[in-house]
Amino acid sequence: MKMAQTEASRIYQIEAIATPKNITAHLNDLGLRVGVEILMVQKSRKSGIILHQDNRIALDASVMAQIEVSEKKQQTVLTSLDQLQVGEWGNVAKIATTGALRRRLMDMGITKNVPIRVVKLAPLGDPIEIRIRGYELSLRKQEAAFVFVEKGVEE
């Protein structure tokens, strides 16, 4: 299937890239090659955001239409924290950023395998309030987009 036909929160493996040489070279520089696994983070008709090696990469729909992928069988669904609704929860699976932001999130208690629940959303949706390790914490959606969770069912 083409990458443009994929769904968000699923893991895919790149099977073939049929873009012009300059675009293929750029994709290779980003680490996107045949055989590489990616996580489709967000998807719209015009573009998509994928996660590869803790890097979020935005791709235009015209480029995604030229990349052939196959879905990897997975037992859990990964989704970014900013995509969860009030009352939904999950266990932290990955923090997809580096440097100061990663350190700051980890200092706030957001580490692997820790349960996290969305408690409230601000009236305009940003920031979001989460419950983690027994306390409430507010995060900007921009920060929450770097935290990936294995989504749980309603408790």
N, C-alpha and C positions, 0 to 999 in steps of 0.2 A: 504494500500500500504506500501511497505517497504521504510524506510528512504532513502535508496540508489536510489530510483526511484523518489525522490522529485526534485523540481526546486528551484533555488535560488530566493530570495526576496519574499518568501511566508511563511505564518504562518501555522504551523502544531501542532497537539496535539498528544502526545505519547499515543498509545492505548495498546501496549504490548511490553515487552522486553524479548527476548528469548536467552540471552547470558549466558555463564557459570556463576556460582555463584560469582566468584571473580571479573569478569567484571561488573556484575550487581551491586555488592556492590560498586565498584568504580564509576559507573554511578550515583548511589544513593547519594554518597558523593558529587558529582558535582551538585546535585539537579535534575538530570534527572530521573523522575519516571513516572509511568502511570498517565495520566491526566494532565501532565504539557504541557504548550504551549511553542513552540520554534520558532525562526525565522531562516530559512536557509539562511545564509549570502552568502556563496560561495560554489560551488560544482564542483568537477571534477570526473573523473572515479575512481580515487584512494582514494579520501578523501573528506571531507566536513567540513565547519566551520559553527557552529550554534551559535545563541545568546540566552542566557537564563539568566534572572535577571542581565543584564548588564555585563555578562561574556561571552567572546568568547571562544568556546570549539571546538577543532579540533577532528574529529573522522575519523578513518580508514574506508574504504568502507566495509571491512569484518564485522565490528561492526554495521555499518549502515544497512547492509543487514539483521541483526537480530532484528531490531527495527521496529515495526509496528506503522504507524502513519496515521492520517486522516487530510485532509486539512481543515483549518478553513476558513470560508467565511469572506472575508475582503473587505472593500470598497476602501482602498488605498493600493498601493504597496510601501513597504519600501525597500530602497536600500542604501548601504553605499555610502558615498560621493566619494570615490575613484573609484567607478564603473560608475559614470556619465561621459558622453562625453562632449566635448566643445559645449557650447550653451544650454545644458540641465540645468534645474533648479528644485528646490523643496523646500519645507519648512522643516526646521529641526524638526525632530520628537523625536530624542533621542540621547544622548551622552552616548555611551556604555563603559565608563571607569570611574575610580575613582581616587581620589588623585590629585597629582600635574598636571597630564596631563588634567584631566577634568577641573580643576580650570584654567589652562592656556588657554584651548580652550574657556571657558566661558569668560575669561578676554578679549579675542580677539573679542568678540561679537557673538560667536556661541552659541545661546541659543534657547530654544524651540520656534517653530512657526515663526522663522525668515526666510524670503526667502533667498535663496543662489543659485548662478549661477556659473557654471564652465566657466571661461573666456579663459584660455590657459592651455596647457600642455607643459612641457619642452620637448625638442627633444627626450629624452629617456623615457618620461612619468612621471618623478619625478623630481621636485615637480609639484604640480598643482596650478594654480592661480584661486582664486574664488572672486566673488564680493558679499559682504555682507555689509548691512547698509551703502551703498554709497561709499565704498572704496574697493580696491583690497588687497587681502591677499594671500600669498603663504604658502601652507602646504605640508609637506611630505605625500606621499601616505599612509605611515604607520600611521600617525596621522589621516588622512582623513578617514581611514577604521573604526574608532570608532564613526564617525558621521553618523547617519542614517536619511534619508530624505524621505518625501512623495513626490515622483517624480511628477513633473508638466509637462504640455505639452509645446511645443515650443511657445514662445510668438511672 
